[in-house]
Each structure stands twice: as C-alpha cells, then as structure tokens.
Amino acid sequence: MMPAYTYKGPLVFFGLQSKHIGLYLRPPLVDQHERDLAGYGTTKSAIHIPFDREVPAPLIRKLVKAAIKKNESEE
C-alpha cells in the first residue's frame, strides 16, 4: 500500500523507487501539466523525481491544487 493524501477522493500517492521518488496522480492531471513537467520522467499517472534533483515543492503544490479542483468538480 502506498501512502496517499485524500480530499473528497484520492489526491496524490507517493513512493520510493530504486532511482526516483514516484508521485502518482489520477489521469489526466499529468497530461494537463505536460509543459510544467518537462524534464521529469512521466507516465499517464506518474511523475518520476530523480534522487539527484531537489523536490519541486511549488510544482507539487500546483498539482495537488489541480487534483483538489478536479475532485471538487466531480461531487
């Protein structure tokens, strides 16, 4: 089981992988922020933050706010 934050549904999950921190969001949030995520490895629902890079706190805040907005719109 991965740690997660929720608000009116799942917001973000995270976990350590062998070479990166995985930040997992519900689709289509990763695709909607493709420009912001340039330079990070991504999949349909994941962002890979390499261990040798600083954690991009402002970007993560932006993504979590987008996830909150998405969950509120689905009520």
CNS distance restraints for C-alpha pairs under 8 A (distance, minus, plus):
assign (resid   2 and name CA) (resid  13 and name CA) 6.27 0.50 0.50
assign (resid   2 and name CA) (resid  14 and name CA) 6.30 0.50 0.50
assign (resid   2 and name CA) (resid  15 and name CA) 6.23 0.50 0.50
assign (resid   3 and name CA) (resid  13 and name CA) 5.73 0.50 0.50
assign (resid   3 and name CA) (resid  14 and name CA) 5.95 0.50 0.50
assign (resid   3 and name CA) (resid  15 and name CA) 7.08 0.50 0.50
assign (resid   4 and name CA) (resid  10 and name CA) 7.29 0.50 0.50
assign (resid   4 and name CA) (resid  11 and name CA) 7.29 0.50 0.50
assign (resid   4 and name CA) (resid  12 and name CA) 5.59 0.50 0.50
assign (resid   4 and name CA) (resid  13 and name CA) 4.17 0.50 0.50
assign (resid   4 and name CA) (resid  14 and name CA) 6.44 0.50 0.50
assign (resid   5 and name CA) (resid  10 and name CA) 6.44 0.50 0.50
assign (resid   5 and name CA) (resid  11 and name CA) 5.61 0.50 0.50
assign (resid   5 and name CA) (resid  12 and name CA) 5.53 0.50 0.50
assign (resid   5 and name CA) (resid  13 and name CA) 6.56 0.50 0.50
assign (resid   6 and name CA) (resid  10 and name CA) 4.39 0.50 0.50
assign (resid   6 and name CA) (resid  11 and name CA) 4.95 0.50 0.50
assign (resid   6 and name CA) (resid  12 and name CA) 7.10 0.50 0.50
assign (resid   7 and name CA) (resid  11 and name CA) 6.42 0.50 0.50
assign (resid   7 and name CA) (resid  68 and name CA) 6.78 0.50 0.50
assign (resid   7 and name CA) (resid  71 and name CA) 7.44 0.50 0.50
assign (resid   8 and name CA) (resid  68 and name CA) 7.91 0.50 0.50
assign (resid   8 and name CA) (resid  71 and name CA) 5.98 0.50 0.50
assign (resid   8 and name CA) (resid  72 and name CA) 6.88 0.50 0.50
assign (resid   8 and name CA) (resid  75 and name CA) 7.98 0.50 0.50
assign (resid   9 and name CA) (resid  71 and name CA) 6.34 0.50 0.50
assign (resid  10 and name CA) (resid  26 and name CA) 7.84 0.50 0.50
assign (resid  10 and name CA) (resid  71 and name CA) 7.97 0.50 0.50
assign (resid  11 and name CA) (resid  25 and name CA) 6.54 0.50 0.50
assign (resid  11 and name CA) (resid  26 and name CA) 7.41 0.50 0.50
assign (resid  11 and name CA) (resid  64 and name CA) 6.48 0.50 0.50
assign (resid  11 and name CA) (resid  67 and name CA) 5.49 0.50 0.50
assign (resid  11 and name CA) (resid  68 and name CA) 6.62 0.50 0.50
assign (resid  11 and name CA) (resid  71 and name CA) 7.84 0.50 0.50
assign (resid  12 and name CA) (resid  23 and name CA) 6.88 0.50 0.50
assign (resid  12 and name CA) (resid  24 and name CA) 5.59 0.50 0.50
assign (resid  12 and name CA) (resid  25 and name CA) 5.07 0.50 0.50
assign (resid  12 and name CA) (resid  26 and name CA) 7.62 0.50 0.50
assign (resid  12 and name CA) (resid  64 and name CA) 6.94 0.50 0.50
assign (resid  12 and name CA) (resid  67 and name CA) 7.77 0.50 0.50
assign (resid  13 and name CA) (resid  23 and name CA) 5.93 0.50 0.50
assign (resid  13 and name CA) (resid  24 and name CA) 4.92 0.50 0.50
assign (resid  13 and name CA) (resid  25 and name CA) 6.68 0.50 0.50
assign (resid  14 and name CA) (resid  21 and name CA) 7.16 0.50 0.50
assign (resid  14 and name CA) (resid  22 and name CA) 5.43 0.50 0.50
assign (resid  14 and name CA) (resid  23 and name CA) 4.57 0.50 0.50
assign (resid  14 and name CA) (resid  24 and name CA) 5.89 0.50 0.50
assign (resid  15 and name CA) (resid  21 and name CA) 5.89 0.50 0.50
assign (resid  15 and name CA) (resid  22 and name CA) 5.24 0.50 0.50
assign (resid  15 and name CA) (resid  23 and name CA) 6.85 0.50 0.50
assign (resid  16 and name CA) (resid  20 and name CA) 6.35 0.50 0.50
assign (resid  16 and name CA) (resid  21 and name CA) 4.68 0.50 0.50
assign (resid  16 and name CA) (resid  22 and name CA) 6.08 0.50 0.50
assign (resid  17 and name CA) (resid  21 and name CA) 5.82 0.50 0.50
assign (resid  17 and name CA) (resid  22 and name CA) 6.63 0.50 0.50
assign (resid  19 and name CA) (resid  50 and name CA) 6.10 0.50 0.50
assign (resid  19 and name CA) (resid  51 and name CA) 6.40 0.50 0.50
assign (resid  20 and name CA) (resid  48 and name CA) 5.75 0.50 0.50
assign (resid  20 and name CA) (resid  49 and name CA) 5.19 0.50 0.50
assign (resid  20 and name CA) (resid  50 and name CA) 4.16 0.50 0.50
assign (resid  20 and name CA) (resid  51 and name CA) 5.26 0.50 0.50
assign (resid  21 and name CA) (resid  48 and name CA) 5.78 0.50 0.50
assign (resid  21 and name CA) (resid  49 and name CA) 5.08 0.50 0.50
assign (resid  21 and name CA) (resid  50 and name CA) 6.35 0.50 0.50
assign (resid  21 and name CA) (resid  51 and name CA) 6.93 0.50 0.50
assign (resid  22 and name CA) (resid  46 and name CA) 6.45 0.50 0.50
assign (resid  22 and name CA) (resid  47 and name CA) 5.79 0.50 0.50
assign (resid  22 and name CA) (resid  48 and name CA) 4.92 0.50 0.50
assign (resid  22 and name CA) (resid  49 and name CA) 6.45 0.50 0.50
assign (resid  23 and name CA) (resid  46 and name CA) 5.55 0.50 0.50
assign (resid  23 and name CA) (resid  47 and name CA) 5.13 0.50 0.50
assign (resid  23 and name CA) (resid  48 and name CA) 6.55 0.50 0.50
assign (resid  23 and name CA) (resid  49 and name CA) 7.72 0.50 0.50
assign (resid  24 and name CA) (resid  45 and name CA) 5.59 0.50 0.50
assign (resid  24 and name CA) (resid  46 and name CA) 4.38 0.50 0.50
assign (resid  24 and name CA) (resid  47 and name CA) 6.44 0.50 0.50
assign (resid  25 and name CA) (resid  29 and name CA) 6.61 0.50 0.50
assign (resid  25 and name CA) (resid  30 and name CA) 7.07 0.50 0.50
assign (resid  25 and name CA) (resid  45 and name CA) 5.19 0.50 0.50
assign (resid  25 and name CA) (resid  46 and name CA) 6.15 0.50 0.50
assign (resid  25 and name CA) (resid  67 and name CA) 7.63 0.50 0.50
assign (resid  26 and name CA) (resid  30 and name CA) 7.93 0.50 0.50
assign (resid  26 and name CA) (resid  45 and name CA) 5.71 0.50 0.50
assign (resid  26 and name CA) (resid  67 and name CA) 7.79 0.50 0.50
assign (resid  27 and name CA) (resid  31 and name CA) 7.38 0.50 0.50
assign (resid  27 and name CA) (resid  44 and name CA) 6.38 0.50 0.50
assign (resid  27 and name CA) (resid  45 and name CA) 5.43 0.50 0.50
assign (resid  28 and name CA) (resid  32 and name CA) 6.15 0.50 0.50
assign (resid  28 and name CA) (resid  44 and name CA) 7.29 0.50 0.50
assign (resid  28 and name CA) (resid  45 and name CA) 7.34 0.50 0.50
assign (resid  29 and name CA) (resid  33 and name CA) 6.34 0.50 0.50
assign (resid  29 and name CA) (resid  45 and name CA) 7.46 0.50 0.50
assign (resid  29 and name CA) (resid  63 and name CA) 7.44 0.50 0.50
assign (resid  29 and name CA) (resid  66 and name CA) 7.40 0.50 0.50
assign (resid  29 and name CA) (resid  67 and name CA) 7.23 0.50 0.50
assign (resid  30 and name CA) (resid  34 and name CA) 6.15 0.50 0.50
assign (resid  30 and name CA) (resid  37 and name CA) 7.86 0.50 0.50
assign (resid  30 and name CA) (resid  42 and name CA) 7.54 0.50 0.50
assign (resid  30 and name CA) (resid  43 and name CA) 7.68 0.50 0.50
assign (resid  30 and name CA) (resid  44 and name CA) 6.40 0.50 0.50
assign (resid  30 and name CA) (resid  45 and name CA) 5.99 0.50 0.50
assign (resid  30 and name CA) (resid  46 and name CA) 7.02 0.50 0.50
assign (resid  30 and name CA) (resid  47 and name CA) 7.59 0.50 0.50
assign (resid  31 and name CA) (resid  44 and name CA) 6.96 0.50 0.50
assign (resid  33 and name CA) (resid  37 and name CA) 6.28 0.50 0.50
assign (resid  33 and name CA) (resid  63 and name CA) 7.98 0.50 0.50
assign (resid  34 and name CA) (resid  38 and name CA) 6.36 0.50 0.50
assign (resid  36 and name CA) (resid  59 and name CA) 7.54 0.50 0.50
assign (resid  37 and name CA) (resid  42 and name CA) 7.82 0.50 0.50
assign (resid  37 and name CA) (resid  47 and name CA) 7.89 0.50 0.50
assign (resid  40 and name CA) (resid  47 and name CA) 6.63 0.50 0.50
assign (resid  40 and name CA) (resid  48 and name CA) 6.02 0.50 0.50
assign (resid  40 and name CA) (resid  49 and name CA) 6.41 0.50 0.50
assign (resid  41 and name CA) (resid  47 and name CA) 5.93 0.50 0.50
assign (resid  41 and name CA) (resid  48 and name CA) 5.02 0.50 0.50
assign (resid  41 and name CA) (resid  49 and name CA) 7.34 0.50 0.50
assign (resid  42 and name CA) (resid  46 and name CA) 5.39 0.50 0.50
assign (resid  42 and name CA) (resid  47 and name CA) 4.53 0.50 0.50
assign (resid  42 and name CA) (resid  48 and name CA) 5.99 0.50 0.50
assign (resid  43 and name CA) (resid  47 and name CA) 6.69 0.50 0.50
assign (resid  49 and name CA) (resid  53 and name CA) 6.94 0.50 0.50
assign (resid  49 and name CA) (resid  55 and name CA) 7.00 0.50 0.50
assign (resid  56 and name CA) (resid  60 and name CA) 6.25 0.50 0.50
assign (resid  57 and name CA) (resid  61 and name CA) 6.12 0.50 0.50
assign (resid  58 and name CA) (resid  62 and name CA) 6.26 0.50 0.50
assign (resid  59 and name CA) (resid  63 and name CA) 6.27 0.50 0.50
assign (resid  60 and name CA) (resid  64 and name CA) 6.11 0.50 0.50
assign (resid  61 and name CA) (resid  65 and name CA) 6.13 0.50 0.50
assign (resid  62 and name CA) (resid  66 and name CA) 6.28 0.50 0.50
assign (resid  63 and name CA) (resid  67 and name CA) 6.22 0.50 0.50
assign (resid  64 and name CA) (resid  68 and name CA) 6.17 0.50 0.50
assign (resid  65 and name CA) (resid  69 and name CA) 6.23 0.50 0.50
assign (resid  66 and name CA) (resid  70 and name CA) 6.16 0.50 0.50
assign (resid  67 and name CA) (resid  71 and name CA) 6.16 0.50 0.50
assign (resid  68 and name CA) (resid  72 and name CA) 6.14 0.50 0.50
assign (resid  69 and name CA) (resid  73 and name CA) 6.18 0.50 0.50
assign (resid  70 and name CA) (resid  74 and name CA) 6.47 0.50 0.50
assign (resid  71 and name CA) (resid  75 and name CA) 6.85 0.50 0.50
